[in-house]
Amino acid sequence: MAQRPVRRSRRVETRDPASVGILDVAFHRASLVTPHGATKAERDRLRARLKIVRSSATVLRHLRLEARPFTVPPLSDFDRALVAARFGDGTLERSLARLRRAEERIRGLAREAERSLGRASGPDALGDEVRAFYGRLSSFVREIDRDIERLRAIDRFLDERPHLEPGSPTLVVAGFPNVGKSSLVARLSSARPKVADYPFTTLSIAVGHADLGFDRLQVLDTPGVLGRPGRSNDAETEATTAVRHGATVVLFVIDPTGASGYSVPEQEALLARWHEEFPDLAILAVDSKSDLVRGPGERPRVSAVTGEGIDALRIRVRDMLRPRGELPPMEEALEETPTADRAAAEAPEPEPPEEASVPTARRSPRRGSGTARRSTPRTASRSRAE
């Protein structure tokens, strides 16, 4: 009996907004300042200035840390596509822009507060200026609470997804749920995805690697796609995003047995739609579970259980992924050397032309000349020794 998926609780834990933690740290650090001065008035003025400088610097540092996961290093196009698909187009960029705007406002606020301190006299007036600064600083940080929380959610989302090396060939394994994608990924790469006999076992993308000889192949396992335009869930959207933005070649897996719960015409309809939507993308369709279905077929057949067709599939994928204009693997370079080039390389070096005949009396060969070496090997050896 197929095991039923475990339903996770949707209970949301309540906690303080991000601004509370940031401001608590900033004000605590500001309270620890220890100014030095000859008089109490000098110490009071310096204390007020240090509180403004330290609290604003602490907040700015925290805001930079919130933005750092998306700027150092910059996100790849694939990561940006994943974020846009899950959180909406432009969501990340708008939140980062609001953080930058808040940083500019806080810097300006700190400069204005320092100028105001110069006009204040007495400890009460200085304290009023610091409290006014704290109030406006708190307001600026609270205004971007939602943006900070959103950035943290995006960071957690990306942290749970695999990192793809830009420029490396990527094979995206896709298809309907429960057609054998994860088992095939485990056969083709180092990935060890969860495999079960019920649909939607894979809820997010996962990556493994395989050796192509000329490069390292990234093999991406994706959640099942039902081919419902406009009604895709998050997992389906993630799979389609991987196909659209991450794939060099798509391996479209079709289950001809019907055990997945989806008919072959349904699966072929999605394949045909992808051919139309991605005309420039290489898509290789294969029939899985060949150990359960016998007989000829139009598509290559593979079995992740018995290994049937796996080696041929590797060769086919390798041919489709092989980068043009780059050197092939060493063994292929040796095998593909043209016959004429090999014959030229193996041919003996031609003898140099013989010198014209001259009277013996006038012939006076130089010591160590090529003629003397060819005619008298021992003399040549002696000459080399000398």
Helices and strands as residue ranges (DSSP letters): H 18-31, H 40-67, G 68-70, H 77-87, H 91-119, H 123-143, H 145-159, E 170-175, H 181-188, E 206-211, E 216-221, H 234-246, E 249-254, H 264-277, E 282-287, H 310-321, H 330-335, H 339-346, G 360-362, H 370-375, H 377-385
